[in-house]
């Protein structure tokens, strides 16, 4: 056990939500950022398309709000949506001030501090948007944002970044020493985390804990997410007593590169926004008969249409035709996608790109209010870990990066208005699971991991049914019981930590899907194909003894 340091702010996760919060909070206290692998890991770094914001005088926040509400299929919280879209331009300015070099209308990337004028950015358009409002850095926006925020955070003296630390459980009243009692409402005081390289578990205490651990994409066999996306923050918060909401709404990105045997690679929606057309194996633009926006329809509609097309013709993929754009235009706006496909032996200026849907974004998560508060004192959740309600039943493209910046700002605003004292170290117990013996075989964890991912893909995927959900619940329940037994019998290893969290998230997704007796947005159930006239959210909370 390492000596415990007490912080003002503990941020779990190093993506856009975590680092933007840390950068602003560092002016008000001591910040610790814990990240489970390297700080480059995570979904922010992989984001291609961009960040949605109204930056064109011909556009309006009202149109951005309307597009978001339409995509959300009636489940968006309108007050949160309006917070999001109204704060968009400020979020872009903050990112520029931190050093993000967005692509300008001239096609070049600007240096730090420029391009504060609204009309100077090159604005792309993506599915579901009625205007061009996607601010981007070529087709590697997330990578550029991650670079800038990471560089800025490392310059701040009040920010400590610890890499290769995996959150195990949040510290709550049940972790107090026997002679201590929790007074007041249930609260969070920090977390226990596994130092992967040092093979030890540390107790990290803070006045405020902010979960920014991303989503749960690894629960599915095919995902665009980084390997770190195992639902750690959602699982920890749920076990601590926080509510989770709308976990049935997993967004499948319609166009991941179909290239069996290789890591999943995302083909940005911006390519369709620029004129790319989805075609089946016969060359027909099948989206033309599905939706008025054709290939630019909202993601849930496009993903289901691709899934149906593949099943109808017994084919493993469909195609994205970008040949009409020409090589010069593709290299100008999508240089990284062009070169990646070229490395796979494809010239996308002449060949159609084989694509298939893949799990991409969790619209549900830890239920929070308009200031990202979880309901446990001292615990906040921001970004994909949270369910603010801005995405409803289906996220509008490129609203996720925006959400991370806007609601990190909201969280800090609320924290500064309602400060909490740092917890005292001597009130809490150390972790002692390393007194337990090591597991005799850890390969079984890899087998369980693959079983979960395969089960979720085939039974709880783009199209569901009561039978499939019941069968999935049965399979996952067996694995869950075994994982719980191992957790209390053997010492801690990274594979067990992730598997424990992933299994719980799978159970939450299945249980939420079973409770929704309709088809709405990203959740489509063959047994309930219609949408109910009254919209409701799915809320789950662990019973606390």
KOLGURO-6667 format. One record per residue: x, y, z of N, C-alpha, C, O in turn. Coordinates in pm, whole numbers, plus 50000, padded with zeros to 5 digits. Atoms other than C-alpha are relative to their C-alpha. Last residue first. Layout:
residues N
XYZXYZXYZXYZ...
//
This chain:
residues 545
500345006049870471974969950254500285009950113500055006850230498934998749901471954990349933499544994350133498474997850183500534999249865469734979049646501145000150100502014991450097499705011649917471464986449320499445002150140499585012850199499174996749885469725012749107500224987350083499294979450103499585011549919468205010548761500895004850113501735013650096499154997049884466225037148574500294987250078499384979750112499795012649928464775033448224501025002450110502175005750082498615004349988463465066748094500064987150080499184984350161499495001649864459925073047976501454995549995501924989949896498585003449992458155085247664500444999250146500035007450229499424993549883454375083747639501444995450016501704983450027500264985650006453005076147291500605007850117500885019750104501094995949911454705042047282499795015149995500755022549974499554990849896456835033846978498815004450084497775008150029500544986449996455885003346774500615008050114501145002650211499484991450107457994972746690499525014450005500115023149941500684987349971457434955147025500455010449897501185019749933501275003049934458264918346967499195012550033498005011750062500925005950097460944926746708498634997150061497624997149990500415013249956462644949546961498944994649905497895000749887501025005450089464554980046833499734985550040500624977050031500525012749950466475001247085498874995349908497815001649902499025010550019468565028046917499534986450045500174976350015498634996150025465645051946879500904988149973500674980449880499794985649993462515036647025501475003049977502334997850048498804997050078461005002346987500135015149993499205022249955500264992250121458614993647266501285000249918502334995649964500965007750081458384973347587499545008249880498355010649861500604991050100461504988047748499134991949904499654984849818501044991449941462134967448063499315008949897498195013449920501185008049968463974939747882498865008550055497695005250037500665003650126466384964647725498734991950025497734993649955500654987850050467214979248069499234997049872498115001849854501144997349913467894944348208499245012449953498015012649955501045010050023470104935747911498755003150081497645003050028500544997950135472124967947927498844990549974497794994649925500804987749997472534965348306499375002949864498235007349856501245002749929473654928948283499095012350002497875011049987500815008650087476224937548017498664997150065497624997749999500584991350103477454966148237499154992149902498114996949858501074992149940477904942148529499345009049896498115010249893501125009049976479884917948313498825007550060497675005350021500655002650129482114945848184498784991150018497754993249953500744988150043482914957948535499214997449872498065001449859501044997249902483884923748669499125011749957497905011249966501065009750024485764915848349498845002050097497685000750059500774996350120487764947848376498834990649977497744995049941500624987049978488874941448735499115003749881497955007449899501155002249914489504904548668499255012950027498025013050033501035007150076491754911648372498744997850082497634998650029500754991250090493684938148566498864993049926497794998749908499234998650124494624913948847499175008549905497945008749916500444991750111493394914349208500994999949884502195001449903499444986549999493984885749448499695007249869499325001049769498644998650050491634855949444500475014550007499665023850016499145011449968488564843949634501475002349964502364996750028499855001249855486244874149659500944988650041501184986650160499664986949945486624884249294500264999150150501165005750202498574997750016486704847949182500445013050066501525013850125499315009849916483244841449326501515002249993502195002050095500164995749862481884873549175500734990650095501344995050192499124988449981483324863648837499925005050144500945008350203498635004949991481694829348857500975011350026501915009850104499845007449874478274843748939501434995250018501984995750128499984990549889478584869348660500224993050134501004997550217498664994149994479474842748403500125009250120501145009150189499075010849964476304823148478501425005550015502115002450112500205002949857474174854648474500984989350048501524990350159499214990349923475644865048138499894997250149500854999250224498575002250022474364833347967500845009050091501785004450156499645013049942470874835748119501494997449987502134993250084500014998349855470524872848044500444987150069501174987550168498804992549961471554866547683500105001450151501174999750209498885009250017468874839647643501325006950041502165000950107500065010049892466234862647788501184990449992501774986850094499634993449875467304891147558500004990150117500904990550201498564997550002467244868947250500465006250131501515002550185499305012749991463774855647332501515002250007502194996250091500115004849862462394890347405500774986950018501434984950120501305006349978463714902747071499974995250145501014994150209500165008749883466564925046958498634993450000497764996749919501395004649996467854942546644499884989550110500674980150117500794989650068471064963246659498524996650001497685005450020499394991150097472694940646915499045010149941498215015850012500384986849949471554923447233500595010849909501075021149956501305000149934471494887047120499525013850046498325015850066501015008050069474294882946864498605001350060497614999649988500094996650142476624910946971498844992849932498104998849854500624986750013475914907447344499835003749853498825009749815501405000649958476594870047338499305013349979498195013749926500745007150104479804874147138498514999450033497675001449945500034991550120481144900747371499214993549888498445000149818500874988449977480234881247685499845008149872498725011649834501375005149993481764848947554499015011450020497965011649956500465002550136484934867347450498574994649997497814997749906500074987150071485434881547799499444998049859498535005249818501254993849955484674848047962499765013249927498645016549889501105007850057487404831547754498665006150037497765007049953500054997050143489874859247838498854992549933498184997949846500584986650010489034855348207499885004349854498905010549815501455001349994489584817848181499325013649992498185014749947500495001550137493134825248067498484998749998497845002149898500684987750041493774838248421499494999249856498785008149811499954997750145494544803848562499255012849966498085014250001499155010350061495394794748925500155001749849501204998449794500825009650074494034828149052500894989749933501934993449879500254996950142496484844349293499104989449937499064977949981499105006950092496044838049667499685004049855498555007749824500585011950063494374863649892500994993949901501935000549856499775011049907496384887350114499454987049943499804976149989498795006950041496424909449807500444989550102501394982150079500295012050078492794917149886501264992749955501194981149915499165011249958493784940550169499814987449918500124976449964500455011750077492604975150071500924988250035502134989850041499165003750114493185001550338499394987949931498514981249985499245012449998490355013350559500874998549876500535003449768500335010350099489195049250587500944988150006502114989350042501365005249983488905075350865499734987449917498734980649939500065010049893492665081450901498594994450025498414985950112499445013050035492865098250562499764989450107499484977950074498825003149918490565127150647500464985749974499664976449976500185010449898488215137150364501294997550077502384999450023499285012350031488825170550191499744989650109499694993050227498655001349945486115195650271500674987249952499994977649915499955010249895483185200650034501424999450054502385001649980498755006849967482465231549822499834989650111498974991050198500335008649885478965239649693501254992150040501304980050019501134994149927479255269049448499664992150126499054997550219499524987649939482725258149337498905006950080499185013950178499065003449892481435222849282500485012650071500545012950194500795004549885478465235549079500884996850121500534999850235500814988749953480625255648839499224996250126499165003950222499134991449920483055226648817499255011950056499465015850171499655007049876480295203148706500865008850090500615010050209501154999249911478955227948451500304993450135499904998550240500094986149955482395231748291498855001750100499005008650201498874998849908482755194048269500005013950060500245015650180500455004649869479245194948123501144998550100500894997950221501064991849941480225217247832499644995450141499525003650232499484986849960483555200747751498935008050075499215013750180498915001449905482365164547748500515013350052500755014850171500555003049868479035172847584501114999350105500955004350216500544987549946480835188847290499474997950141499715006150229498844992249957482865157347232499555013250062500135017950159499385006249882479595137847230501235007750049501365009950169500404993349877477535160547004500754994850122500715001050229499044989849954479505149646698499515008550117500115018850148498575000750030476625129746542500765012350052500295023650039499714992850124473245132546713501515000449980502265003050075499134988250001472965106246986500125006049859500334998849762499065001050112469975082746984500815012949991500245023749974499945013850047467415074747254500964998249883501114987149832501275007150009467975107147443500194985649956501044978450008500035008850116471325122747361498694992549984498384987849875499904992350124471125153247588499874991149876499464995849770501284998750069469735132847877500105007849870499095009349801500534986649976472745138448101498605001549943497835010049987501224998350079473495101348116499425013650038498675014850135501224994349942477085099148228498804998649908498944995949789500315007149876480085077348146498645004050055497994996150124500735012150034480025090947790499654991550122498734983450117499685006750126480995125347912499204987349983498084986250034499984991150116480865136248275500374992049876501164982549883499685008050119480025118748602499845009049878498845016049865500494994750127480095135948941500374990249888501334982649899499775008450118480465121949293499325006149877498105008249876498595000750037480955144149598500304991549880501474989649846499234987849973477535137249745501464998049963502074987949998499145002349885475935107249577500835012750021501465017649927500925003649892473065117949350500734995650125500154995850233500505013750011475255117249039498894996550099498194986750079500005006449869475875154448992499314986449990498294985049923499235012550000476585163748627500134993650137501024985250156498634996349961475365199648671500894987750014501954988250077499504990250097472085194648480501415004850032502055011549951500854988450021471425163148684500675009749902501645006149837499534987549939473145129748653498995011149974498125010049888501014989350003472155093648587500535012350074500935011450190500314995549864475275072648534499025011749991499315021849927498864999349909475105058748183499565003850139498415001750177500335000449858472885059447878501255000950085502345003750035500784987949972473775071147526499535000450146499255011250199501055002849903476565045347503499275013150033499855022250092500204990149893478575051547186498824996050089497754992450040499254987550007480175030446911499845008950123500835013850177500384992849878479164994346874500895012250017502115011450005499245004249882479994985046515499555008250118499215020050104500234992849873478054986546187500874994250112501254982550110500925007749917479704972145870499765008050128500675015050172500294995149865481634988345585498964991150069498174984350004500885009449930483354977945262499815004450145500785006750217499465004249871484775009545095499044990050064497874993450084500944998149890483975013144726500604994350128501354984650126500675011949946486975014844496499025003850111499255013350187500415008750109488325042444267499184988050047498434982149969500434991150108488935072544493499504991849880498884997149789501414996549985488905047544779499545010649901498355013949897499984986150047492155031944660498565004749999497815001749906501184994050066492175000144869500295014449960500825022350039500085004250140495164977744957498825005749924498475000649818500715012850005494834979745336499804995149856499114985149832499155009949935497515006745348499374986350004500074976250017498935002950096495435026145097500954989550056501414980749984500565009450098492495023245335501044996149895501094984749850500235012649929494585039445609499464989549903499944978249900498725007149985495925065545367499824986750073500504976950043499485004050132492455076445252501264991650016501394981149953500835011250046491065076445606500534994849867500624982749845499655011649918494015097745717499174987849963499694976649960498685005750032493745122645431500324987350077500924978050023499955012849927489995128245460501344993049977501384981449936500895000149884489405164845363500094987250084499754987450202500104986949934492215173045119499224999050130499635004550232498744997149930493165137345028499945013350074500615014950176499855009649890489535129144950501285002650079501285002250202500914996049894489105160844742500124990850121500074995450235499554987149947492205153844533499135004350118499645008850221498835001649913491355116844489500425013250065500765013450183498704998950067487875122244349501155000050101500985003350218499284988749943484645129644532501345002249931501835013549921500394987650070482595107244302500775012050053500845022349984499194998150121484555076944429499675013049927500525018649858499514986249996483135079644781500775003549873501505013549870499434995550128480965048344763500385014750010499515023450013500094985450002480365032945105500765004849876501975002849863498904991950050479724995745072499685015050011498545019349997500484992050113477694968845248501175008949959502305006950006499774985649995478994940745470499195006849889498595000249805499374995949873478874903645558500205015050013500635019850118498664994650023476344894545284500585005350131499835009750217499025009549949473344871645316501425004449980502314996149955499205005350110471244893845087501064989950047501824984649966500845002750116468414902145326500784993049889500254984149822500755012349977470644898645631499154996149879498994984349848499075011249989473164924145505499274986750017499624976749954499485002450134470424948045394500964988049999500924979749908501065006650078468634945245728500504996449860500194985649809500205013249941471834953245922498964992149919499164980349890498855008150043472584982145686499854985750051500104976249977500155002450144469064995945736501154991549947500934982549865501025010450019469334991546112499824996649853499634984949817499475012749949472635010846120499004988649981499384977749940499025005150094471275038545896500534986350044500664977249963500725004050121468155043546107500974993849899500674983649837500775012049967470095044046435499294994649877499214982449858499205012349992472695067346286499184987550029499454976949974499435002349866470365095046176500584986050012500174976749942501015002049896469865097545795500674998250135501864995250140499744991149888472745110945585498914999250107498795008250190498815004849929472775081945339500365008750120501245005150198499225010450070469175090245239501214995750085501044991650200498614995349999467985121845418500964990049936502164992449927499854988250088464395113645316501435005349994501845010949892500154987549925464745078845474500195011849905500975010949810500175001749856464625042045370499645013050069498805013150159501375004349976464145041444991499674999050150498554995450187500934991050070467235062344915498544996450028497675005150027500534990349904469165043245183499005009549936498235016150006501185005049929469475013844939499435009950100498255008850135499954991249883471815031544696498784997650090497805005050083501164991449978471905001144462500185008750124500615003650228499724986150036475334987944365498855009550023498975021449994500444998050138474334951244358500245014349952500015017649836499095007350089476424944744668499615001449853500454999649764499935014449973474544972144854500904993249897501524999949815500525008850106475335009144833500064985450047500904981750129500045014149961475865037245084499354991749891498284995249840501305006550014476735070744923500124985350041501054978450001499905014550010479585094545012498624993550001497724998350071500515005150127478805131144942500124985049982499704979849879499304993650111480665151745201499564994449865500034998949761500424986050004478225142945478500615007449883500085017649837501355000050058478835106545391499475014349991498775017849896499805004250139482555112045451498674999149928498575002649810499774988150082481665131945763500234996449854499985004649766501284996250059480255099845909500145012349909499345014549819500744988649947483855089545965498705002849925498625001549802500104991650119485005055045859499055011450035497845009450044501204992250027486015039446190500125007849870501145014349845499624986350037488695012646202498745007449956498005002649871501084992050057488184979646383500485014249973501145020350057500744991849903491434960846442498945008549930499135012849816499304987749965492344935946165499185007950103497975006050112498645003149957491404899446111500805012150037501945010850082499835010849902488324907545906501464997150032502324996949944498685005150036488404941345724500354989050100501164991250190500105014649993484974957245719501314994249948501594994449828499375007150111485724993745790499894985050021500304979850125498645004149964483255007346046500564992149881499824984849815498955002550098480295025445896501384998150063502205007250067500365007750121476945024946071501204995649917501124985449849499584991650113478175034646418499784992149872500204980649863499115007150090476095014246660500375009349885499505013849810499974995650140474605035046938501044992049922502214991049961498645000650054473855016547259499965003849853499254997749773499754992250121470545027547409501485000349964502185010149991500355007750120469564999847650500395007149871500395000949764498875008050045471505016847930499684991449877500594985649818500075001850146468815043347963501164992049942501694995449836501204996950077469715053748320500214997049852501274999649796499644999450141472105043748595498705001049919497644996649964500925005550099471475052348959500625000549861501405009649831500534990350095474285057549210499074993049901499224981149875501354995749968474615032649497499425010649908498275014649926499964990749887478355025749512498625005250038498455011450143499735007649878477964994649294499995009050123499675004550233501185008249970476305016249028500214992050128499314991450212501054991249948479085042249040498774992050040498164994750143499624995549867481795015849005498915008550063498595007050181500095011249907480014999248712500355004250142499655000450236501425003349984479425031848524499844988950104498984989750191500644989649920483015042948583498544997150027498054999150138499524999749862484525010148467499275010250086498845007050197501084995649912482385005548156500395001450146499544999850234500645011449936484954984547968498995004250107498654996250194501424996649981486185010647722499214988150054498454981749981500234995749861489945005747772498525001950031498175003750147500095011649910490264984847452499735003950145499354995350224498715004649953489515015847244499804988450098498724986750154499384994949878486055018947097501384994150025501714983249977499034989850040485015013046734500805005050120501755012650104500144986549944483294981046838501085009249945502185004849912499514990350099482614946146710499755014050053498615017950076498935006450078482334918046968500615009549897501805008749868500425005650129480324939947205501194994949920502305000249930500985010449967480964946447577499474993349873498794983149880499385013250002484104964547463499064988850042499434977150038499965006050133481984995047376500564985949997500164977949913499985014449975481185002847741500154992249869499704980849861501155008850014481665040547759500304985450022501224981850096500475004050132484075067147876498904989650007498224988350108499355012250047485925068448207499514995249865499944984649818499964996850144485125104448299500644988249927501574990049847499845011750087484115099448663499905004149854498875009249810500664997950128484665130648874500324988249908501474986149869499575010350094485435126249243499205001449872497975001749876500935002450111485225156549473500604989349910501804989549882501244993249966486775162549817498934997549894497754996749925500194986550053489365136549733498695006050044497734998950073501104992749939490875104149860499925014149943500945020449915499914986150046493005079449667498765007450048497635004150009501204992949956493595045749836500195014649963501115021250013499904987549926496185025949644498635005450039497635002949971501244992550002496244989649536500125012250090500475011050207500474996449866499514972949447498755008549986498505014449880500755011049942500984954849147499615002850145499844994750235499465002649867503534982349075499304988550072499754984350179498575002950009502874981648702500584996450136501434987550147499775011950080499094978648730501484996249997501824984450010498794996050071498655002949018500474987749922501054978649979498905009450017495154991949112501125006349918500915010449804499545002350137492785019249228501214990850000502074991650088498875009249996490645024349537500394997249856499534995049771500085013550054488415054849505501244992050035502304997550067498865003450082487525089449632499864986049945498744981549919498814993449945485285101849912501254997249918502365000749959498795005950056481835094249770501195008150049501155020450054499024991550067478725102349971501154991649945501344980149983498955008450056475515088250110500945008549915500515017349841500395008850112473595115750290501184991649953502334994649983500584993650117474585129650632499694990149891499724978049915501064990749961476975114150882499495007049875500275010449786500324989950102478995083250800498865008650049497825003450091501345001050055480275065351109499775011249900500235022449918500504988150069483825058351219498594997649948498254986349912500354990149898484995033151483499505013149939499265022850011501105004549915484835004451235499575010350103498415010750142499545008949894486945022550980498854997150095497875004550101499524993349879485035037850690500514989650100500054978250100498565001949989484805017550369500605007550118501815007850135499745013949959481025013150391501494997150013501874986550063500115001949856480655051050391500324985950045500754983950159501254994949944481915053450035499994997450151501014993550209499964999949854485215049049850498735006750051498455018350020500064986849938484585040849485500014998450151499514988650205501264996349936485685006749365500105014150055501175018650094500625012549955488364991749142498635002850059497624997250014500954998549892489725020648934499354986650034498934979249945501355004650031492675009948720499105001850123499404996650230500745002049876495945029248734498564996749966497895004249896500025014149963498295026448436499454997650141499974989550217500405009550103498985063848412500074985750055500764982950153499465013249973499055088748699499444990349896498244988049890500565010650084498575124948597500714987050033501934986050020499175012049999499135151748864499304989449916498144986249940500565012450054497625185948794501044988950005502144990449952501005005249908498385216449013499364986949951498494981450018499355005149880501635224048831499004993750096499384985150176500614994549879499875227448495500614993650125500624981450138499364987349964502165221148197499485005750131500125014450191498665003049949501185184448177500775012750035501765012250109500105005549865497545194648147501384997450060501594999650179500384989249908498215217247847499964995050144500415001950235498874990849988500095189947660499715011050101500565014550183498965006949925497345164847733501215009050021501775009650130500395000349859494665189147624501064993250085501334997550197499984986649942496435196847297499664999850149500345006350229498644994649996497265161047203500045013350074500875015350163499275007349895493835147747297501425005550014501905007550126500504995349870492125174747089500774993450114501165000150210499504986449982494335166746789499545005850134500315012450203498565000949977493705129446819500585013950028501425015650116499775004649864489975135546855501484999450035501885003050145500324989649902489835156646541500324995650143500925003250219499435005249875491625131746319499765010050113500675013550187500845011249960489695136545992500614992750121500404980750141499985009950108491015171745921499054988650039497904991150075498584999150035490885189446258500264989049899500604977749936499185012150003487145194846295501475003449974501805014649935498644994749992484315219246362500944988050013500684979150094499045008849936481075202446253501405006149989502025006049883499594994249872478395228746188501024991350073501184992650195498595003349980477215224145829500475006850128500565019150134499034990250046473455226545860501414994650016501634984950089500644992350108470395204045900500935010649942500615016849841499824985549987472365178446100499395007249879499585003149764500944994449904471025142846120500105014950018499225021050080501365005049998474055127245950499145006050110499575007150225500155014249974477155148945930498534996450011497665005150013501375003949967478135182745786499944984950018500584977449944500505011850072481585198245782498554997450042498045003550136501105006649933482545233645887499484988549913499044990749800500665008150101485945247845792498954991750072499274984650167499845014549997486605273146063499384993749876498374998449823498715004050055487025310145984500224985050001501134980149934500115004350139483375320946013501294994149944501334990349827500885011350025483075322146391500084994849858499844982949837501124995450080486105343446466499174988449952499714977949917501114997849907488215327746739498795005749926497675005149977501295005150049490445313346471498885001350100498024992650110500624993150112493735319346649498604994549974498114986150050500514986749972494915310946999499365006949883498775017649901500714997149876497135281246924499565014550005500315023749972499235001349876498115276846564499175003850121498055008850108499514987849937495575272046285500824997350124500604987250192500265000749857495245241246070500635012050068501795015350044498835001349914495015247345697499564999050146498425002250181499505013750007492115240345460501214997650087501694986350097498965000550103491435277245392500544985849982501264983149886500705000150129488165273945586501004999349884500664994849775500624987350038490295265345886499344998749863499534988849791499834996850141491025230946028499225012749965498055014150001501085004350088491105231046408500305004249856501025013949833499844993850131494385234246595498934994449905499144984349839500525008650106493625227146961500055007449867499615018949858499025003850102495955247047186499504991049890500314986149812499155010749947494145251547516500964994649895501814986249925499104993949902492795285047392500944989650062502064993050101498994992550075491365267447087501025006250095502225006150068499105009850062489605242347312501105007049920502265002749924499155005949895488145270147525501014990349940502184990449978499004989949961486905288647217500944994750107502154997150102499034999350109485185257047090501105010050034502285007450012499195012149992483495252247428501084999949891502224996049917499044998049890482335288447423500914987850013502114989350039498934990950042480765282947079501045002650108502235003650078499115005250103478885252147204501125009449959502295005549963498624999049954477485266347528501024995249896502224995449921499684986149971474085273647374501455001950043502055012450017499834992650126473955239247212500355014850025501095020849947498955005150088474625219747530500225009149880501345013449854498714996949937472535240347770501144996349906502075004149886499814985550021469665238247522501265005050071501935014150022499664997850140469975200347510500305014849976501265018249907498585003650014470025198747890500485002249856501615006549834499214989849930466735218147911501494997149988502295006349976499834987950081465235196047639500845010750070501605017850005500444990049904465835163247819500295013749937501445017749922499084989649955466085140047521499365008450110498155010550112499455003149867463855109047508501025010450048501545009150159500934996949892461545119747222500534997650140499835000550237501245007950006463445102446941499095002050122498464992550169500215006549871466875116747031498694992950016498464986750119499205012349996467625124246664499724992150127499734979850124500555009150100464755149346654500744986650002500124976050001501255005449947465825165646979499384990049903498814979949945499665008949889469405170046854498744993350055498754981350081499395011950057468265184346519500314989750109500124977750090501065007550067465905208546698500564987049940499934976549949500845006249898468665219946934498944991149936498704979949981499185010449939471065226146645499204992750108499274980450117499935011150096468325244946459500834988450056500484976850037501345005950003467605266446767499984988249903499374977949932500065009749891471335272146813498634993350004498514981950050500554994849874471325288646471499994989150106499924977250074500525010849916473065285346132499415006250127499495018450145501205005050068473525312945874499344988650077498204984950050501134990849981475895331146112498714995349933497624999249975500324993450126478125299846104498815009250024497785004750075498924990450024479785287646425499775008049873500605016449837500484989950093476955266846575501065010949987501245018950079500284987149937478735237746737499565009949892500005009249778501104992150054479275200846669499835013050078499805013050201500794995549887482685185846743498955009949950499285019849886499844986549948484595165646488499105002850118498614993750184500814989850067484565135646258500195014150052500625022849977499564994650128487465113746365499255012649960499865022949930501094992850069487235103746729500525006549872501565013049873500425007050122489975078546818498945007549920498665003949805498885000950094491835100447071499594993849867500204996649764499724986750053488575108847245501074999449892500905005249785500814996950117487625072047274500295013749941500175015549820501384995849983490375061247509499355004749871499995005549766501025010150023494115057447541498615006050014498435016250080500494999150138496465087047501498854990349976498124991749878500984989350008496795089947881499495002349858498525009549838499334987350030498455056047885498955010849980497815007849943498845003750080496535028148058500815012849977501025020550071499745014349983493945030348334501134994849914501744984649947500395005950127494005068248371500514985749995501644982950035499645014150008493995086648703499524994649866498384996749827500625006950114494005124648699500534985849996501724983549979499395012650040494715140949037499214994449883497984993449889500745009350085493895177749084500844987449974502014988349938499125010750042495005201349365499214989149928498244983949983499545010049905492915232449391500884989549936501244990449819500734999549873491005261049230500454989450100499874988550209499914986449947492975270348917499395001050140499495011450204498654997949947493535233248853500205014250052501135016650130499985001949854489755229048820501365003250059501455006550177500724989049935489735244148469500074999050153500185009250221499364987350035492465221648333499305011850067499965021050114498764998349924491165191248521500655013449973501145020050065500334997049860487645195148381501275003050079501345012850153500554986350000488965197848024499565003950140499725015450180498944990050008491205167948094499465014249995500095023350049499124999849884488445145148221501045011049995501245018050094500754996049881485805153647962500935001550120500905011650190500384985950009488155153447662499255004750124499455016050168500494995550130489775120547758499605014650006500045022050094499164989550056491975113148061499605003949858500455007749778500124999550146489805092448291500735011949944500775022650006499725013650047489105092448665499744999749850498594999749807500605002250131489405128248791500404986249952501594983149943499485012250062490085132749162499224997749872498004995949874500755005950110489625168649279500704987349953501904987449926501274992550011490645185649604499114993549895497894992749911500084989750103493245159049672498695007950013497765003950082501384995250009494335136749960499965012149907500795021149917500054985550013497565117249923498565004149981497824997549908501184993950059497725081950057500145015149997500465021450097500554989249917501055065050115498855006949927498905008749805499224987850007501415033649899499395010650091498215009850125500854988050000500005000050000500885012450000501775013850084
//
